[in-house]
């Protein structure tokens, strides 16, 4: 594939992925009593038996280095109304935890008001191009009645249920 073809494929892929609705989550870890976190859209459940999740972190991210070091991470699935937190934790170098209520749970920072919380121990890490795929064994879970924050077409939103389909 030529350089121009690669660039065209990457652009088309980026556009196609913008059309896929994803949950917005902040992945966290705590080291030396200090919380660290980053916003991701690549998070999903992986297995029910045993309970496992999958998250994708930039290969050069400080959080990935910390997750490797501590062996733990948390997944804060953000709720509707938390788009500001998503943007805050998406910025590099910013301390997203300024004025944010959180508690340490199992070596990770649990953000107050999230739609769901999943605390994990790193099971394996796999190469995934410019990102690494972190598989986590689920150690603790909590959920709320909040609707989750989603990302679609480069905007934040949430899921709207459709009426049941009727037979034709």
Secondary structure, 3 states (H helix, E strand, C coil): CCHHHHHHHHHHHHHHHHCCCEECEEEEEEECCEEEEEEECCEEEEEECCEEEEEEEECCCHHHHHHHHHCEEEEEECECCCHHHHHHHHCCCCCCCCCCCEEEECCEEEECCCCEEEEEEEEEEEEECCEEEEEEEEEEEEECCCCECEEECCEEECCCCCCCCCCC
